[in-house]
Amino acid sequence: MPKMKTKSSVKKRFKLTASGKVVSAQAGKQHGMIKRTNKQIRNQRGTTILCDADARIIKKFMPYG
């Protein structure tokens, strides 16, 4: 059987931790910062761990981790 392909968009946007959780960038930080509060901008720095329901969807597109 041929190898399964990893979804290209998923490979660019997400990665797995050693324990198997899915890490992604914070949502809502691409544009329009002027209308966001300073607290929201501060809290959206860095990356975040996806919830289990969303992580299950993403892992389907990453057959080899």
C-alpha positions as semicolon CSV with decimal commas, in nm:
position;residue;x (nm);y (nm);z (nm)
1;M;0,000;0,000;0,000
2;P;0,119;0,357;-0,067
3;K;0,199;0,592;0,217
4;M;-0,076;0,822;0,347
5;K;-0,017;1,190;0,288
6;T;-0,017;1,454;0,561
7;K;-0,247;1,749;0,488
8;S;-0,020;2,036;0,378
9;S;-0,218;2,305;0,560
10;V;-0,203;2,108;0,886
11;K;0,170;2,049;0,858
12;K;0,226;2,427;0,836
13;R;-0,011;2,531;1,117
14;F;0,009;2,267;1,390
15;K;0,257;2,045;1,571
16;L;0,232;1,768;1,829
17;T;0,382;1,775;2,176
18;A;0,563;1,474;2,322
19;S;0,246;1,376;2,509
20;G;0,040;1,389;2,187
21;K;-0,140;1,720;2,235
22;V;-0,183;1,960;1,943
23;V;-0,017;2,302;1,961
24;S;-0,128;2,594;1,743
25;A;-0,093;2,970;1,719
26;Q;-0,347;3,186;1,899
27;A;-0,654;3,279;1,695
28;G;-0,751;3,639;1,626
29;K;-0,403;3,791;1,592
30;Q;-0,367;3,838;1,215
31;H;-0,513;4,187;1,173
32;G;-0,741;4,444;1,337
33;M;-0,537;4,488;1,657
34;I;-0,665;4,844;1,701
35;K;-1,010;4,718;1,799
36;R;-0,880;4,456;2,044
37;T;-0,818;4,535;2,409
38;N;-0,461;4,539;2,539
39;K;-0,549;4,252;2,772
40;Q;-0,665;4,040;2,479
41;I;-0,350;4,116;2,277
42;R;-0,133;4,023;2,579
43;N;-0,316;3,698;2,643
44;Q;-0,290;3,591;2,278
45;R;0,090;3,589;2,267
46;G;0,266;3,267;2,183
47;T;0,088;2,936;2,124
48;T;-0,196;2,740;2,279
49;I;-0,302;2,377;2,322
50;L;-0,612;2,277;2,127
51;C;-0,910;2,129;2,310
52;D;-0,965;1,754;2,273
53;A;-1,253;1,786;2,027
54;D;-1,051;2,004;1,787
55;A;-0,734;1,800;1,837
56;R;-0,913;1,483;1,726
57;I;-1,002;1,649;1,394
58;I;-0,646;1,773;1,336
59;K;-0,488;1,434;1,417
60;K;-0,688;1,272;1,136
61;F;-0,493;1,486;0,891
62;M;-0,156;1,390;1,049
63;P;-0,135;1,013;1,003
64;Y;0,228;0,987;1,115
65;G;0,229;1,245;1,393
